[in-house]
Amino acid sequence: MDTNSLEQDIKALIIATMSLEDVVADDIDADAPLFNEGLGLDSIDALELGLALQKRYGVTLAADSEETRRHFASVRSLAAFVATARAH
């Protein structure tokens, strides 16, 4: 799966997991923050999204690490993490 397709897939996963009914994938900027001022997700959302990523892509995320926070910075950083994790 190429990077753009993976980003679109992750956007769709975020929309489905967070039940963002009025949002479509094109509304989400791949470089925009997922938390606070960006998409506005919170720590509970992060847990749900982490579980969804684990189920969908088979990746494992550390519960509360600085590295995990960097992966969750944006859709683009999540896609890079998933692509790297799946390559190993």
PyMOL Python script that loads the backbone (N, CA, C, O; Angstrom):
from pymol import cmd

cmd.read_pdbstr("""\
ATOM      1  N   MET A   1       0.854  -1.174   0.000  1.00  0.00           N
ATOM      2  CA  MET A   1       0.000   0.000   0.000  1.00  0.00           C
ATOM      3  C   MET A   1       0.899   1.235   0.000  1.00  0.00           C
ATOM      4  O   MET A   1       1.773   1.361   0.858  1.00  0.00           O
ATOM      5  N   ASP A   2       0.694   2.146  -0.951  1.00  0.00           N
ATOM      6  CA  ASP A   2       1.536   3.333  -0.993  1.00  0.00           C
ATOM      7  C   ASP A   2       1.148   4.313   0.115  1.00  0.00           C
ATOM      8  O   ASP A   2       0.101   4.167   0.746  1.00  0.00           O
ATOM      9  N   THR A   3       1.990   5.298   0.341  1.00  0.00           N
ATOM     10  CA  THR A   3       1.804   6.224   1.460  1.00  0.00           C
ATOM     11  C   THR A   3       0.485   6.969   1.380  1.00  0.00           C
ATOM     12  O   THR A   3      -0.210   7.102   2.388  1.00  0.00           O
ATOM     13  N   ASN A   4       0.126   7.456   0.201  1.00  0.00           N
ATOM     14  CA  ASN A   4      -1.118   8.202   0.058  1.00  0.00           C
ATOM     15  C   ASN A   4      -2.324   7.322   0.360  1.00  0.00           C
ATOM     16  O   ASN A   4      -3.257   7.761   1.033  1.00  0.00           O
ATOM     17  N   SER A   5      -2.316   6.095  -0.126  1.00  0.00           N
ATOM     18  CA  SER A   5      -3.412   5.161   0.148  1.00  0.00           C
ATOM     19  C   SER A   5      -3.490   4.847   1.637  1.00  0.00           C
ATOM     20  O   SER A   5      -4.578   4.764   2.207  1.00  0.00           O
ATOM     21  N   LEU A   6      -2.327   4.674   2.261  1.00  0.00           N
ATOM     22  CA  LEU A   6      -2.286   4.391   3.691  1.00  0.00           C
ATOM     23  C   LEU A   6      -2.835   5.573   4.486  1.00  0.00           C
ATOM     24  O   LEU A   6      -3.585   5.382   5.443  1.00  0.00           O
ATOM     25  N   GLU A   7      -2.465   6.798   4.093  1.00  0.00           N
ATOM     26  CA  GLU A   7      -2.997   7.985   4.770  1.00  0.00           C
ATOM     27  C   GLU A   7      -4.516   8.051   4.630  1.00  0.00           C
ATOM     28  O   GLU A   7      -5.213   8.351   5.599  1.00  0.00           O
ATOM     29  N   GLN A   8      -5.036   7.773   3.434  1.00  0.00           N
ATOM     30  CA  GLN A   8      -6.491   7.790   3.213  1.00  0.00           C
ATOM     31  C   GLN A   8      -7.170   6.714   4.064  1.00  0.00           C
ATOM     32  O   GLN A   8      -8.240   6.942   4.627  1.00  0.00           O
ATOM     33  N   ASP A   9      -6.542   5.552   4.150  1.00  0.00           N
ATOM     34  CA  ASP A   9      -7.088   4.459   4.939  1.00  0.00           C
ATOM     35  C   ASP A   9      -7.112   4.821   6.426  1.00  0.00           C
ATOM     36  O   ASP A   9      -8.080   4.520   7.125  1.00  0.00           O
ATOM     37  N   ILE A  10      -6.054   5.463   6.905  1.00  0.00           N
ATOM     38  CA  ILE A  10      -5.995   5.877   8.307  1.00  0.00           C
ATOM     39  C   ILE A  10      -7.029   6.970   8.585  1.00  0.00           C
ATOM     40  O   ILE A  10      -7.657   6.975   9.644  1.00  0.00           O
ATOM     41  N   LYS A  11      -7.203   7.885   7.649  1.00  0.00           N
ATOM     42  CA  LYS A  11      -8.247   8.918   7.809  1.00  0.00           C
ATOM     43  C   LYS A  11      -9.615   8.258   7.945  1.00  0.00           C
ATOM     44  O   LYS A  11     -10.402   8.631   8.815  1.00  0.00           O
ATOM     45  N   ALA A  12      -9.900   7.278   7.089  1.00  0.00           N
ATOM     46  CA  ALA A  12     -11.186   6.571   7.151  1.00  0.00           C
ATOM     47  C   ALA A  12     -11.325   5.836   8.483  1.00  0.00           C
ATOM     48  O   ALA A  12     -12.406   5.799   9.070  1.00  0.00           O
ATOM     49  N   LEU A  13     -10.221   5.253   8.956  1.00  0.00           N
ATOM     50  CA  LEU A  13     -10.228   4.553  10.243  1.00  0.00           C
ATOM     51  C   LEU A  13     -10.515   5.529  11.386  1.00  0.00           C
ATOM     52  O   LEU A  13     -11.282   5.210  12.295  1.00  0.00           O
ATOM     53  N   ILE A  14      -9.908   6.708  11.346  1.00  0.00           N
ATOM     54  CA  ILE A  14     -10.155   7.738  12.366  1.00  0.00           C
ATOM     55  C   ILE A  14     -11.622   8.145  12.353  1.00  0.00           C
ATOM     56  O   ILE A  14     -12.254   8.231  13.406  1.00  0.00           O
ATOM     57  N   ILE A  15     -12.159   8.392  11.175  1.00  0.00           N
ATOM     58  CA  ILE A  15     -13.562   8.811  11.052  1.00  0.00           C
ATOM     59  C   ILE A  15     -14.488   7.739  11.610  1.00  0.00           C
ATOM     60  O   ILE A  15     -15.421   8.054  12.349  1.00  0.00           O
ATOM     61  N   ALA A  16     -14.242   6.481  11.268  1.00  0.00           N
ATOM     62  CA  ALA A  16     -15.085   5.378  11.740  1.00  0.00           C
ATOM     63  C   ALA A  16     -14.929   5.164  13.242  1.00  0.00           C
ATOM     64  O   ALA A  16     -15.921   4.998  13.952  1.00  0.00           O
ATOM     65  N   THR A  17     -13.692   5.167  13.725  1.00  0.00           N
ATOM     66  CA  THR A  17     -13.424   4.895  15.135  1.00  0.00           C
ATOM     67  C   THR A  17     -13.975   5.996  16.031  1.00  0.00           C
ATOM     68  O   THR A  17     -14.498   5.720  17.111  1.00  0.00           O
ATOM     69  N   MET A  18     -13.857   7.243  15.585  1.00  0.00           N
ATOM     70  CA  MET A  18     -14.289   8.383  16.392  1.00  0.00           C
ATOM     71  C   MET A  18     -15.738   8.788  16.097  1.00  0.00           C
ATOM     72  O   MET A  18     -16.247   9.746  16.679  1.00  0.00           O
ATOM     73  N   SER A  19     -16.394   8.062  15.199  1.00  0.00           N
ATOM     74  CA  SER A  19     -17.774   8.366  14.803  1.00  0.00           C
ATOM     75  C   SER A  19     -17.930   9.828  14.381  1.00  0.00           C
ATOM     76  O   SER A  19     -18.848  10.519  14.824  1.00  0.00           O
ATOM     77  N   LEU A  20     -17.029  10.284  13.529  1.00  0.00           N
ATOM     78  CA  LEU A  20     -17.064  11.665  13.027  1.00  0.00           C
ATOM     79  C   LEU A  20     -17.991  11.712  11.819  1.00  0.00           C
ATOM     80  O   LEU A  20     -17.536  11.682  10.676  1.00  0.00           O
ATOM     81  N   GLU A  21     -19.275  11.784  12.077  1.00  0.00           N
ATOM     82  CA  GLU A  21     -20.283  11.650  11.034  1.00  0.00           C
ATOM     83  C   GLU A  21     -20.258  12.770   9.991  1.00  0.00           C
ATOM     84  O   GLU A  21     -20.613  12.541   8.835  1.00  0.00           O
ATOM     85  N   ASP A  22     -19.845  13.971  10.383  1.00  0.00           N
ATOM     86  CA  ASP A  22     -19.857  15.101   9.454  1.00  0.00           C
ATOM     87  C   ASP A  22     -18.500  15.340   8.801  1.00  0.00           C
ATOM     88  O   ASP A  22     -18.281  16.391   8.200  1.00  0.00           O
ATOM     89  N   VAL A  23     -17.593  14.381   8.911  1.00  0.00           N
ATOM     90  CA  VAL A  23     -16.240  14.533   8.390  1.00  0.00           C
ATOM     91  C   VAL A  23     -15.990  13.479   7.317  1.00  0.00           C
ATOM     92  O   VAL A  23     -16.369  12.318   7.471  1.00  0.00           O
ATOM     93  N   VAL A  24     -15.346  13.899   6.225  1.00  0.00           N
ATOM     94  CA  VAL A  24     -14.897  12.962   5.198  1.00  0.00           C
ATOM     95  C   VAL A  24     -13.376  13.017   5.168  1.00  0.00           C
ATOM     96  O   VAL A  24     -12.775  13.964   5.674  1.00  0.00           O
ATOM     97  N   ALA A  25     -12.758  12.010   4.578  1.00  0.00           N
ATOM     98  CA  ALA A  25     -11.299  11.909   4.585  1.00  0.00           C
ATOM     99  C   ALA A  25     -10.623  13.166   4.044  1.00  0.00           C
ATOM    100  O   ALA A  25      -9.589  13.587   4.563  1.00  0.00           O
ATOM    101  N   ASP A  26     -11.198  13.763   3.009  1.00  0.00           N
ATOM    102  CA  ASP A  26     -10.589  14.961   2.426  1.00  0.00           C
ATOM    103  C   ASP A  26     -10.636  16.167   3.364  1.00  0.00           C
ATOM    104  O   ASP A  26      -9.913  17.140   3.152  1.00  0.00           O
ATOM    105  N   ASP A  27     -11.473  16.115   4.394  1.00  0.00           N
ATOM    106  CA  ASP A  27     -11.536  17.202   5.378  1.00  0.00           C
ATOM    107  C   ASP A  27     -10.345  17.176   6.337  1.00  0.00           C
ATOM    108  O   ASP A  27     -10.052  18.173   6.998  1.00  0.00           O
ATOM    109  N   ILE A  28      -9.664  16.039   6.407  1.00  0.00           N
ATOM    110  CA  ILE A  28      -8.566  15.883   7.359  1.00  0.00           C
ATOM    111  C   ILE A  28      -7.244  16.129   6.649  1.00  0.00           C
ATOM    112  O   ILE A  28      -6.886  15.408   5.718  1.00  0.00           O
ATOM    113  N   ASP A  29      -6.523  17.146   7.091  1.00  0.00           N
ATOM    114  CA  ASP A  29      -5.197  17.459   6.558  1.00  0.00           C
ATOM    115  C   ASP A  29      -4.210  16.450   7.140  1.00  0.00           C
ATOM    116  O   ASP A  29      -4.127  16.293   8.358  1.00  0.00           O
ATOM    117  N   ALA A  30      -3.468  15.775   6.282  1.00  0.00           N
ATOM    118  CA  ALA A  30      -2.542  14.733   6.735  1.00  0.00           C
ATOM    119  C   ALA A  30      -1.462  15.271   7.668  1.00  0.00           C
ATOM    120  O   ALA A  30      -0.891  14.514   8.453  1.00  0.00           O
ATOM    121  N   ASP A  31      -1.176  16.573   7.589  1.00  0.00           N
ATOM    122  CA  ASP A  31      -0.150  17.178   8.436  1.00  0.00           C
ATOM    123  C   ASP A  31      -0.722  17.895   9.656  1.00  0.00           C
ATOM    124  O   ASP A  31       0.038  18.352  10.511  1.00  0.00           O
ATOM    125  N   ALA A  32      -2.034  18.000   9.751  1.00  0.00           N
ATOM    126  CA  ALA A  32      -2.658  18.706  10.875  1.00  0.00           C
ATOM    127  C   ALA A  32      -2.560  17.880  12.151  1.00  0.00           C
ATOM    128  O   ALA A  32      -2.612  16.651  12.098  1.00  0.00           O
ATOM    129  N   PRO A  33      -2.419  18.541  13.290  1.00  0.00           N
ATOM    130  CA  PRO A  33      -2.380  17.810  14.563  1.00  0.00           C
ATOM    131  C   PRO A  33      -3.679  17.043  14.788  1.00  0.00           C
ATOM    132  O   PRO A  33      -4.760  17.528  14.453  1.00  0.00           O
ATOM    133  N   LEU A  34      -3.566  15.851  15.353  1.00  0.00           N
ATOM    134  CA  LEU A  34      -4.765  15.066  15.665  1.00  0.00           C
ATOM    135  C   LEU A  34      -5.377  15.513  16.992  1.00  0.00           C
ATOM    136  O   LEU A  34      -6.573  15.329  17.218  1.00  0.00           O
ATOM    137  N   PHE A  35      -4.568  16.093  17.860  1.00  0.00           N
ATOM    138  CA  PHE A  35      -5.022  16.468  19.195  1.00  0.00           C
ATOM    139  C   PHE A  35      -5.057  17.976  19.355  1.00  0.00           C
ATOM    140  O   PHE A  35      -4.419  18.710  18.602  1.00  0.00           O
ATOM    141  N   ASN A  36      -5.808  18.425  20.343  1.00  0.00           N
ATOM    142  CA  ASN A  36      -5.932  19.844  20.687  1.00  0.00           C
ATOM    143  C   ASN A  36      -6.463  20.662  19.522  1.00  0.00           C
ATOM    144  O   ASN A  36      -7.605  20.470  19.105  1.00  0.00           O
ATOM    145  N   GLU A  37      -5.651  21.572  18.989  1.00  0.00           N
ATOM    146  CA  GLU A  37      -6.161  22.517  17.991  1.00  0.00           C
ATOM    147  C   GLU A  37      -6.471  21.886  16.638  1.00  0.00           C
ATOM    148  O   GLU A  37      -7.201  22.486  15.849  1.00  0.00           O
ATOM    149  N   GLY A  38      -5.958  20.728  16.347  1.00  0.00           N
ATOM    150  CA  GLY A  38      -6.211  20.093  15.052  1.00  0.00           C
ATOM    151  C   GLY A  38      -7.570  19.434  15.012  1.00  0.00           C
ATOM    152  O   GLY A  38      -8.597  20.112  15.026  1.00  0.00           O
ATOM    153  N   LEU A  39      -7.580  18.121  14.964  1.00  0.00           N
ATOM    154  CA  LEU A  39      -8.822  17.355  14.895  1.00  0.00           C
ATOM    155  C   LEU A  39      -9.552  17.346  16.232  1.00  0.00           C
ATOM    156  O   LEU A  39     -10.738  17.021  16.300  1.00  0.00           O
ATOM    157  N   GLY A  40      -8.836  17.703  17.294  1.00  0.00           N
ATOM    158  CA  GLY A  40      -9.470  17.833  18.604  1.00  0.00           C
ATOM    159  C   GLY A  40      -9.656  16.532  19.364  1.00  0.00           C
ATOM    160  O   GLY A  40     -10.518  16.446  20.239  1.00  0.00           O
ATOM    161  N   LEU A  41      -8.867  15.527  19.047  1.00  0.00           N
ATOM    162  CA  LEU A  41      -8.977  14.266  19.766  1.00  0.00           C
ATOM    163  C   LEU A  41      -8.406  14.410  21.174  1.00  0.00           C
ATOM    164  O   LEU A  41      -7.610  15.309  21.443  1.00  0.00           O
ATOM    165  N   ASP A  42      -8.824  13.511  22.069  1.00  0.00           N
ATOM    166  CA  ASP A  42      -8.308  13.533  23.438  1.00  0.00           C
ATOM    167  C   ASP A  42      -7.669  12.192  23.777  1.00  0.00           C
ATOM    168  O   ASP A  42      -7.545  11.329  22.908  1.00  0.00           O
ATOM    169  N   SER A  43      -7.264  12.009  25.026  1.00  0.00           N
ATOM    170  CA  SER A  43      -6.529  10.799  25.403  1.00  0.00           C
ATOM    171  C   SER A  43      -7.379   9.535  25.267  1.00  0.00           C
ATOM    172  O   SER A  43      -6.850   8.478  24.922  1.00  0.00           O
ATOM    173  N   ILE A  44      -8.666   9.622  25.526  1.00  0.00           N
ATOM    174  CA  ILE A  44      -9.553   8.457  25.341  1.00  0.00           C
ATOM    175  C   ILE A  44      -9.615   8.100  23.854  1.00  0.00           C
ATOM    176  O   ILE A  44      -9.585   6.927  23.484  1.00  0.00           O
ATOM    177  N   ASP A  45      -9.701   9.128  23.014  1.00  0.00           N
ATOM    178  CA  ASP A  45      -9.695   8.892  21.567  1.00  0.00           C
ATOM    179  C   ASP A  45      -8.393   8.208  21.133  1.00  0.00           C
ATOM    180  O   ASP A  45      -8.396   7.335  20.266  1.00  0.00           O
ATOM    181  N   ALA A  46      -7.281   8.622  21.754  1.00  0.00           N
ATOM    182  CA  ALA A  46      -5.986   8.023  21.416  1.00  0.00           C
ATOM    183  C   ALA A  46      -5.980   6.531  21.720  1.00  0.00           C
ATOM    184  O   ALA A  46      -5.462   5.734  20.937  1.00  0.00           O
ATOM    185  N   LEU A  47      -6.555   6.156  22.858  1.00  0.00           N
ATOM    186  CA  LEU A  47      -6.629   4.737  23.208  1.00  0.00           C
ATOM    187  C   LEU A  47      -7.472   3.969  22.200  1.00  0.00           C
ATOM    188  O   LEU A  47      -7.081   2.893  21.747  1.00  0.00           O
ATOM    189  N   GLU A  48      -8.622   4.521  21.855  1.00  0.00           N
ATOM    190  CA  GLU A  48      -9.502   3.860  20.889  1.00  0.00           C
ATOM    191  C   GLU A  48      -8.828   3.740  19.530  1.00  0.00           C
ATOM    192  O   GLU A  48      -8.898   2.699  18.878  1.00  0.00           O
ATOM    193  N   LEU A  49      -8.176   4.817  19.113  1.00  0.00           N
ATOM    194  CA  LEU A  49      -7.499   4.810  17.819  1.00  0.00           C
ATOM    195  C   LEU A  49      -6.327   3.834  17.828  1.00  0.00           C
ATOM    196  O   LEU A  49      -6.083   3.137  16.843  1.00  0.00           O
ATOM    197  N   GLY A  50      -5.605   3.787  18.941  1.00  0.00           N
ATOM    198  CA  GLY A  50      -4.496   2.836  19.072  1.00  0.00           C
ATOM    199  C   GLY A  50      -4.964   1.404  18.921  1.00  0.00           C
ATOM    200  O   GLY A  50      -4.323   0.602  18.242  1.00  0.00           O
ATOM    201  N   LEU A  51      -6.089   1.081  19.558  1.00  0.00           N
ATOM    202  CA  LEU A  51      -6.660  -0.268  19.438  1.00  0.00           C
ATOM    203  C   LEU A  51      -7.105  -0.557  18.008  1.00  0.00           C
ATOM    204  O   LEU A  51      -6.904  -1.659  17.498  1.00  0.00           O
ATOM    205  N   ALA A  52      -7.710   0.440  17.369  1.00  0.00           N
ATOM    206  CA  ALA A  52      -8.163   0.264  15.989  1.00  0.00           C
ATOM    207  C   ALA A  52      -6.975   0.038  15.057  1.00  0.00           C
ATOM    208  O   ALA A  52      -7.040  -0.794  14.152  1.00  0.00           O
ATOM    209  N   LEU A  53      -5.889   0.782  15.280  1.00  0.00           N
ATOM    210  CA  LEU A  53      -4.683   0.603  14.470  1.00  0.00           C
ATOM    211  C   LEU A  53      -4.087  -0.779  14.688  1.00  0.00           C
ATOM    212  O   LEU A  53      -3.623  -1.425  13.748  1.00  0.00           O
ATOM    213  N   GLN A  54      -4.107  -1.223  15.934  1.00  0.00           N
ATOM    214  CA  GLN A  54      -3.569  -2.537  16.267  1.00  0.00           C
ATOM    215  C   GLN A  54      -4.364  -3.640  15.565  1.00  0.00           C
ATOM    216  O   GLN A  54      -3.784  -4.570  15.005  1.00  0.00           O
ATOM    217  N   LYS A  55      -5.692  -3.530  15.598  1.00  0.00           N
ATOM    218  CA  LYS A  55      -6.544  -4.531  14.954  1.00  0.00           C
ATOM    219  C   LYS A  55      -6.379  -4.504  13.431  1.00  0.00           C
ATOM    220  O   LYS A  55      -6.282  -5.550  12.790  1.00  0.00           O
ATOM    221  N   ARG A  56      -6.349  -3.315  12.869  1.00  0.00           N
ATOM    222  CA  ARG A  56      -6.329  -3.160  11.408  1.00  0.00           C
ATOM    223  C   ARG A  56      -4.979  -3.521  10.802  1.00  0.00           C
ATOM    224  O   ARG A  56      -4.909  -4.208   9.783  1.00  0.00           O
ATOM    225  N   TYR A  57      -3.896  -3.047  11.444  1.00  0.00           N
ATOM    226  CA  TYR A  57      -2.568  -3.185  10.837  1.00  0.00           C
ATOM    227  C   TYR A  57      -1.625  -4.117  11.595  1.00  0.00           C
ATOM    228  O   TYR A  57      -0.528  -4.407  11.116  1.00  0.00           O
ATOM    229  N   GLY A  58      -2.036  -4.585  12.763  1.00  0.00           N
ATOM    230  CA  GLY A  58      -1.190  -5.476  13.541  1.00  0.00           C
ATOM    231  C   GLY A  58       0.015  -4.802  14.168  1.00  0.00           C
ATOM    232  O   GLY A  58       1.009  -5.460  14.476  1.00  0.00           O
ATOM    233  N   VAL A  59      -0.070  -3.479  14.358  1.00  0.00           N
ATOM    234  CA  VAL A  59       1.041  -2.745  14.971  1.00  0.00           C
ATOM    235  C   VAL A  59       0.828  -2.641  16.471  1.00  0.00           C
ATOM    236  O   VAL A  59      -0.307  -2.683  16.947  1.00  0.00           O
ATOM    237  N   THR A  60       1.906  -2.506  17.206  1.00  0.00           N
ATOM    238  CA  THR A  60       1.823  -2.371  18.655  1.00  0.00           C
ATOM    239  C   THR A  60       2.383  -1.021  19.058  1.00  0.00           C
ATOM    240  O   THR A  60       3.460  -0.621  18.617  1.00  0.00           O
ATOM    241  N   LEU A  61       1.635  -0.325  19.905  1.00  0.00           N
ATOM    242  CA  LEU A  61       2.051   0.990  20.390  1.00  0.00           C
ATOM    243  C   LEU A  61       2.251   0.932  21.893  1.00  0.00           C
ATOM    244  O   LEU A  61       1.443   0.342  22.610  1.00  0.00           O
ATOM    245  N   ALA A  62       3.324   1.540  22.371  1.00  0.00           N
ATOM    246  CA  ALA A  62       3.541   1.648  23.813  1.00  0.00           C
ATOM    247  C   ALA A  62       2.478   2.574  24.385  1.00  0.00           C
ATOM    248  O   ALA A  62       2.135   3.587  23.776  1.00  0.00           O
ATOM    249  N   ALA A  63       1.960   2.225  25.549  1.00  0.00           N
ATOM    250  CA  ALA A  63       0.822   2.947  26.116  1.00  0.00           C
ATOM    251  C   ALA A  63       1.085   4.442  26.319  1.00  0.00           C
ATOM    252  O   ALA A  63       0.278   5.268  25.892  1.00  0.00           O
ATOM    253  N   ASP A  64       2.176   4.797  26.947  1.00  0.00           N
ATOM    254  CA  ASP A  64       2.387   6.206  27.249  1.00  0.00           C
ATOM    255  C   ASP A  64       3.863   6.559  27.095  1.00  0.00           C
ATOM    256  O   ASP A  64       4.577   6.753  28.079  1.00  0.00           O
ATOM    257  N   SER A  65       4.299   6.637  25.856  1.00  0.00           N
ATOM    258  CA  SER A  65       5.695   6.975  25.624  1.00  0.00           C
ATOM    259  C   SER A  65       5.787   8.197  24.730  1.00  0.00           C
ATOM    260  O   SER A  65       4.855   8.522  23.994  1.00  0.00           O
ATOM    261  N   GLU A  66       6.912   8.861  24.804  1.00  0.00           N
ATOM    262  CA  GLU A  66       7.139  10.038  23.954  1.00  0.00           C
ATOM    263  C   GLU A  66       7.111   9.635  22.484  1.00  0.00           C
ATOM    264  O   GLU A  66       6.613  10.384  21.643  1.00  0.00           O
ATOM    265  N   GLU A  67       7.641   8.459  22.173  1.00  0.00           N
ATOM    266  CA  GLU A  67       7.654   7.982  20.797  1.00  0.00           C
ATOM    267  C   GLU A  67       6.221   7.803  20.267  1.00  0.00           C
ATOM    268  O   GLU A  67       5.928   8.171  19.129  1.00  0.00           O
ATOM    269  N   THR A  68       5.344   7.246  21.085  1.00  0.00           N
ATOM    270  CA  THR A  68       3.949   7.072  20.683  1.00  0.00           C
ATOM    271  C   THR A  68       3.293   8.423  20.443  1.00  0.00           C
ATOM    272  O   THR A  68       2.529   8.576  19.490  1.00  0.00           O
ATOM    273  N   ARG A  69       3.580   9.407  21.295  1.00  0.00           N
ATOM    274  CA  ARG A  69       3.021  10.745  21.090  1.00  0.00           C
ATOM    275  C   ARG A  69       3.458  11.322  19.751  1.00  0.00           C
ATOM    276  O   ARG A  69       2.674  11.981  19.069  1.00  0.00           O
ATOM    277  N   ARG A  70       4.701  11.078  19.377  1.00  0.00           N
ATOM    278  CA  ARG A  70       5.181  11.572  18.070  1.00  0.00           C
ATOM    279  C   ARG A  70       4.439  10.870  16.930  1.00  0.00           C
ATOM    280  O   ARG A  70       4.092  11.508  15.936  1.00  0.00           O
ATOM    281  N   HIS A  71       4.195   9.569  17.063  1.00  0.00           N
ATOM    282  CA  HIS A  71       3.463   8.841  16.020  1.00  0.00           C
ATOM    283  C   HIS A  71       2.051   9.385  15.853  1.00  0.00           C
ATOM    284  O   HIS A  71       1.522   9.424  14.742  1.00  0.00           O
ATOM    285  N   PHE A  72       1.442   9.805  16.954  1.00  0.00           N
ATOM    286  CA  PHE A  72       0.070  10.303  16.921  1.00  0.00           C
ATOM    287  C   PHE A  72      -0.019  11.798  16.611  1.00  0.00           C
ATOM    288  O   PHE A  72      -1.088  12.392  16.754  1.00  0.00           O
ATOM    289  N   ALA A  73       1.068  12.403  16.196  1.00  0.00           N
ATOM    290  CA  ALA A  73       1.072  13.839  15.928  1.00  0.00           C
ATOM    291  C   ALA A  73       0.137  14.203  14.775  1.00  0.00           C
ATOM    292  O   ALA A  73      -0.545  15.227  14.825  1.00  0.00           O
ATOM    293  N   SER A  74       0.105  13.368  13.743  1.00  0.00           N
ATOM    294  CA  SER A  74      -0.712  13.662  12.560  1.00  0.00           C
ATOM    295  C   SER A  74      -0.996  12.362  11.817  1.00  0.00           C
ATOM    296  O   SER A  74      -0.434  11.313  12.133  1.00  0.00           O
ATOM    297  N   VAL A  75      -1.868  12.449  10.834  1.00  0.00           N
ATOM    298  CA  VAL A  75      -2.153  11.282   9.986  1.00  0.00           C
ATOM    299  C   VAL A  75      -0.875  10.853   9.276  1.00  0.00           C
ATOM    300  O   VAL A  75      -0.597   9.659   9.163  1.00  0.00           O
ATOM    301  N   ARG A  76      -0.100  11.816   8.800  1.00  0.00           N
ATOM    302  CA  ARG A  76       1.134  11.496   8.070  1.00  0.00           C
ATOM    303  C   ARG A  76       2.113  10.740   8.959  1.00  0.00           C
ATOM    304  O   ARG A  76       2.727   9.772   8.511  1.00  0.00           O
ATOM    305  N   SER A  77       2.270  11.164  10.215  1.00  0.00           N
ATOM    306  CA  SER A  77       3.206  10.475  11.112  1.00  0.00           C
ATOM    307  C   SER A  77       2.689   9.085  11.478  1.00  0.00           C
ATOM    308  O   SER A  77       3.479   8.154  11.633  1.00  0.00           O
ATOM    309  N   LEU A  78       1.371   8.937  11.618  1.00  0.00           N
ATOM    310  CA  LEU A  78       0.808   7.605  11.862  1.00  0.00           C
ATOM    311  C   LEU A  78       1.047   6.687  10.668  1.00  0.00           C
ATOM    312  O   LEU A  78       1.403   5.521  10.836  1.00  0.00           O
ATOM    313  N   ALA A  79       0.851   7.217   9.460  1.00  0.00           N
ATOM    314  CA  ALA A  79       1.061   6.417   8.254  1.00  0.00           C
ATOM    315  C   ALA A  79       2.521   5.980   8.151  1.00  0.00           C
ATOM    316  O   ALA A  79       2.801   4.841   7.778  1.00  0.00           O
ATOM    317  N   ALA A  80       3.447   6.871   8.477  1.00  0.00           N
ATOM    318  CA  ALA A  80       4.873   6.524   8.434  1.00  0.00           C
ATOM    319  C   ALA A  80       5.178   5.428   9.450  1.00  0.00           C
ATOM    320  O   ALA A  80       5.922   4.493   9.152  1.00  0.00           O
ATOM    321  N   PHE A  81       4.607   5.540  10.650  1.00  0.00           N
ATOM    322  CA  PHE A  81       4.813   4.525  11.679  1.00  0.00           C
ATOM    323  C   PHE A  81       4.274   3.171  11.230  1.00  0.00           C
ATOM    324  O   PHE A  81       4.961   2.156  11.348  1.00  0.00           O
ATOM    325  N   VAL A  82       3.041   3.153  10.714  1.00  0.00           N
ATOM    326  CA  VAL A  82       2.421   1.900  10.277  1.00  0.00           C
ATOM    327  C   VAL A  82       3.233   1.278   9.141  1.00  0.00           C
ATOM    328  O   VAL A  82       3.466   0.069   9.137  1.00  0.00           O
ATOM    329  N   ALA A  83       3.665   2.094   8.181  1.00  0.00           N
ATOM    330  CA  ALA A  83       4.441   1.582   7.052  1.00  0.00           C
ATOM    331  C   ALA A  83       5.747   0.963   7.541  1.00  0.00           C
ATOM    332  O   ALA A  83       6.137  -0.106   7.071  1.00  0.00           O
ATOM    333  N   THR A  84       6.418   1.617   8.470  1.00  0.00           N
ATOM    334  CA  THR A  84       7.683   1.110   9.005  1.00  0.00           C
ATOM    335  C   THR A  84       7.454  -0.159   9.812  1.00  0.00           C
ATOM    336  O   THR A  84       8.200  -1.127   9.666  1.00  0.00           O
ATOM    337  N   ALA A  85       6.426  -0.167  10.667  1.00  0.00           N
ATOM    338  CA  ALA A  85       6.147  -1.321  11.516  1.00  0.00           C
ATOM    339  C   ALA A  85       5.761  -2.545  10.681  1.00  0.00           C
ATOM    340  O   ALA A  85       6.126  -3.670  11.021  1.00  0.00           O
ATOM    341  N   ARG A  86       5.041  -2.329   9.615  1.00  0.00           N
ATOM    342  CA  ARG A  86       4.612  -3.450   8.780  1.00  0.00           C
ATOM    343  C   ARG A  86       5.749  -3.991   7.928  1.00  0.00           C
ATOM    344  O   ARG A  86       5.703  -5.141   7.492  1.00  0.00           O
ATOM    345  N   ALA A  87       6.769  -3.172   7.687  1.00  0.00           N
ATOM    346  CA  ALA A  87       7.900  -3.594   6.881  1.00  0.00           C
ATOM    347  C   ALA A  87       8.823  -4.552   7.656  1.00  0.00           C
ATOM    348  O   ALA A  87       9.604  -5.292   7.058  1.00  0.00           O
ATOM    349  N   HIS A  88       8.720  -4.525   8.991  1.00  0.00           N
ATOM    350  CA  HIS A  88       9.594  -5.367   9.827  1.00  0.00           C
ATOM    351  C   HIS A  88       8.960  -6.682  10.165  1.00  0.00           C
ATOM    352  O   HIS A  88       9.566  -7.499  10.858  1.00  0.00           O
TER     353      HIS A  88
END
""", "prot")
cmd.dss("prot")
cmd.show_as("cartoon", "prot")
cmd.util.cbc("prot")
cmd.orient("prot")
